């Protein structure tokens, strides 16, 4: 076979060729911009390191199967100076040597919240809460809880709207 008769592999569409399934939710519901900013400020109160928040939000994106959230949080962590080893190991954090005990308990919390447990068992056990309270004071624990809720607030937009990873929000909504 010569080059002209060799079947070529399908090419993936570029980000510019792909658009979100939804119209811009901020244009449709302008209050979303204020709410989003408020959530960001609430989690940015410095009681929990921004890196920890990024790690749990990356893990949340992985758990719910959102490429957009996973790529977004990975990119934000890279910009913050996180190593590729730590970013790549978030999916297997329990066996990875890259995380502090405080980060591990934060990752355990997001997994407990987002993973359906076996029937008859509690998602966030008293033991897990006690471990978290050993590493986070009440304000930090509330902030960590809000950070989990913050990413979960945007999960439906990510899964239903299907925004394109790597494309600025203003450039991708239909």
Beta strands, then each sheet from edge to edge (+ up, - down):
end
